[in-house]
Amino acid sequence: MKIRNDDFRLASRRKFKDADWSVTYAICGTVIFIVCCVFSGISRGNGGMLVGFLGLIGLLLNLAGLILAVKSLRGDDIYFLNGFVGLVLNSLMLIIYMILMIMGFVI
């Protein structure tokens, strides 16, 4: 029996680009959240539409990052580190955004 070289895959695991984009969205959403907090603190709570708009963009980025992280983790035989980091960071930021939105509606 003759074995051909293309029958073997030495690097069986692969890395999805969705996981990388998920981590990128998580970092961008976190930076936007920190910028909003600092700007709101400097203006003593009177950030206005700019802080709200930036917060909404950060929320949407984290939501897109969460979707990409879940999509990247559904693959078979892949590297899970980036997908898992994106999933955790995006989930944490979404929880923080939701808590802030609920507090804003209640107060």
C-alpha positions in Angstrom: 0.0 0.0 0.0 1.5 3.3 -1.1 0.8 6.4 1.1 0.7 9.7 -0.6 1.8 12.9 1.1 -1.5 14.7 0.6 -3.2 12.0 2.8 -1.6 13.5 5.9 -2.4 16.8 7.6 0.4 17.7 10.0 -1.3 20.8 11.3 -4.8 19.5 12.1 -6.0 22.4 14.1 -6.9 25.7 12.4 -7.5 29.2 13.6 -10.7 31.0 12.5 -10.5 34.7 11.6 -13.9 35.2 13.3 -12.2 34.5 16.7 -9.6 37.2 16.0 -12.3 39.7 15.0 -14.2 38.8 18.1 -11.3 39.7 20.3 -10.8 42.9 18.3 -14.4 43.9 18.8 -14.1 43.1 22.5 -11.1 45.4 22.9 -12.7 48.2 20.9 -15.9 47.9 22.9 -14.0 48.0 26.2 -12.0 51.1 25.1 -15.2 52.9 24.1 -16.7 52.0 27.4 -13.7 53.4 29.3 -13.7 56.6 27.1 -17.5 57.1 27.8 -16.9 56.6 31.6 -14.0 59.1 31.6 -15.9 61.7 29.5 -19.0 61.3 31.6 -16.9 61.7 34.8 -15.2 64.8 33.5 -18.5 66.4 32.5 -20.0 65.3 35.9 -22.8 63.2 34.4 -23.8 65.6 31.6 -22.2 63.7 28.7 -25.3 64.0 26.6 -25.8 62.5 23.2 -22.1 61.9 22.5 -21.8 59.5 25.5 -25.0 57.7 24.6 -24.1 57.3 20.9 -20.6 56.0 21.8 -22.2 53.6 24.3 -24.6 52.3 21.7 -21.7 51.8 19.3 -19.8 49.9 22.0 -22.8 47.8 22.8 -23.3 46.9 19.1 -19.6 46.0 18.8 -19.7 43.7 21.8 -22.9 42.1 20.4 -21.3 41.5 17.1 -18.1 40.2 18.8 -20.2 37.8 20.9 -21.9 36.4 17.8 -18.5 35.9 16.1 -17.1 34.2 19.1 -20.0 31.7 19.3 -19.7 31.1 15.6 -15.9 30.5 15.9 -16.3 28.0 18.7 -18.7 25.8 16.8 -16.0 24.6 14.5 -14.4 21.2 14.8 -10.7 20.7 15.8 -9.8 24.4 16.1 -7.8 26.5 18.5 -10.2 27.7 21.2 -8.2 30.3 23.0 -9.1 33.4 20.9 -12.7 32.3 20.6 -13.0 31.8 24.3 -11.3 35.1 25.2 -13.6 36.9 22.8 -16.6 35.1 24.3 -15.7 36.0 27.9 -14.8 39.7 27.2 -17.8 40.4 25.0 -20.1 38.7 27.5 -18.7 40.7 30.4 -19.0 44.0 28.5 -22.6 43.1 27.4 -23.6 42.4 31.0 -22.0 45.7 32.1 -23.8 47.6 29.3 -27.1 46.0 30.2 -26.7 46.8 33.9 -26.0 50.4 33.0 -29.1 50.6 30.8 -31.3 49.0 33.5 -29.9 51.5 36.0 -30.6 54.3 33.6 -34.2 53.3 33.2 -34.8 52.8 36.9 -33.1 56.0 38.2 
